[in-house]
Amino acid sequence: MRYAVVIERAGSNYSAYVPDLPGCVATGDTKREVAQRIREAIAFHLDGMREDGVPIPSPQTATELVEVHSTT
């Protein structure tokens, strides 16, 4: 499965979350570090859901980069 991940600058570090997996978050000092940590967090999150007998949600969130031109 491929889940959409949002990575944001958070002051002096980065944070990431998965919209389709509420509560699945990670932080890191760099984008590369937070990307690795969110992969680990997703695996851990899904393992916990399986152990608890909770259905694994299918990825629903889509992402797209949109270019916007300033009019000023």
Contact map, one row per residue, 1 for C-alpha under 8 A:
111000000000000000000000000000000000000000000000000000000110000000000000
111100000000000000000000000000000000000000000000000000000010000000000000
111110000000000001010000000000000000000000000000000000000011100000000000
011111000000000001110000000000000000000000000000000000000010111000000000
001111100000000111100000000000000000000000000000000000000000000000000000
000111110000000111100000000000000000000000000000000000000000000000000000
000011111000011110000000000000100110000000000000000000000000000000000000
000001111100011100000000000000000000000000000000000000000000000000000000
000000111111111000000000000000000000000000000000000000000000000000000000
000000011111111000000000000000000000000000000000000000000000000000000000
000000001111110000000000000000000000000000000000000000000000000000000000
000000001111110000000000000010000000000000000000000000000000000000000000
000000001111111000000000001111000000000000000000000000000000000000000000
000000111111111100000000001111100100000000000000000000000000000000000000
000000111100111110000000111100000100000000000000000000000000000000000000
000011110000011111000000111000000110010000000000000000000000000000000000
000011100000001111100011110000000000010000000000000000000000000000000000
001111000000000111111111100000000000000000000000000000000000000000000000
000111000000000011111100000000000000000000000000000000000000100000000000
001100000000000001111100000000000000000000000000000000001111100000000000
000000000000000001111111000000000000000000000000000000001000000000000000
000000000000000001111111000000000000000000000000000000000000000000000000
000000000000000011001111100000000000000000000000000000000000000000000000
000000000000000011001111110000000000010011001000000000000000000000000000
000000000000001111000011111000000000010010000000000000000000000000000000
000000000000001110000001111100000100110010000000000000000000000000000000
000000000000111100000000111110001100110000000000000000000000000000000000
000000000000111000000000011111101100100000000000000000000000000000000000
000000000001110000000000001111101100000000000000000000000000000000000000
000000000000110000000000000111111100000000000000000000000000000000000000
000000100000010000000000000111111110000000000000000000000000000000000000
000000000000000000000000000001111111000000000000000000000000000000000000
000000000000000000000000001111111111100000000000000000000000000000000000
000000100000011100000000011111111111110000000000000000000000000000000000
000000100000000100000000000000111111111000000000000000000000000000000000
000000000000000000000000000000011111111100000000000000000000000000000000
000000000000000000000000011100001111111110000000000000000000000000000000
000000000000000110000001111000000111111111000000000000000000000000000000
000000000000000000000000000000000011111111100000000000000000000000000000
000000000000000000000000000000000001111111110000000000000000000000000000
000000000000000000000001110000000000111111111000000000000000000000000000
000000000000000000000001000000000000011111111100000000000000000000000000
000000000000000000000000000000000000001111111110000000000000000000000000
000000000000000000000000000000000000000111111111000000000000000000000000
000000000000000000000001000000000000000011111111100000000000000000000000
000000000000000000000000000000000000000001111111110000010000000000000000
000000000000000000000000000000000000000000111111111000000000000000000000
000000000000000000000000000000000000000000011111111100000000000000000000
000000000000000000000000000000000000000000001111111111110000000000000000
000000000000000000000000000000000000000000000111111111110000000000000000
000000000000000000000000000000000000000000000011111111000000000000000000
000000000000000000000000000000000000000000000001111111000000000000000000
000000000000000000000000000000000000000000000000111111100000000000000000
000000000000000000000000000000000000000000000000111111110000000000000000
000000000000000000000000000000000000000000000000110011111000000000000000
000000000000000000000000000000000000000000000100110001111100000000000000
000000000000000000011000000000000000000000000000000000111110000000000000
100000000000000000010000000000000000000000000000000000011111000000000000
111100000000000000010000000000000000000000000000000000001111100000000000
001000000000000000010000000000000000000000000000000000000111110000000000
001100000000000000110000000000000000000000000000000000000011111000000000
000100000000000000000000000000000000000000000000000000000001111100000000
000100000000000000000000000000000000000000000000000000000000111110000000
000000000000000000000000000000000000000000000000000000000000011111000000
000000000000000000000000000000000000000000000000000000000000001111100000
000000000000000000000000000000000000000000000000000000000000000111110000
000000000000000000000000000000000000000000000000000000000000000011111000
000000000000000000000000000000000000000000000000000000000000000001111100
000000000000000000000000000000000000000000000000000000000000000000111110
000000000000000000000000000000000000000000000000000000000000000000011111
000000000000000000000000000000000000000000000000000000000000000000001111
000000000000000000000000000000000000000000000000000000000000000000000111
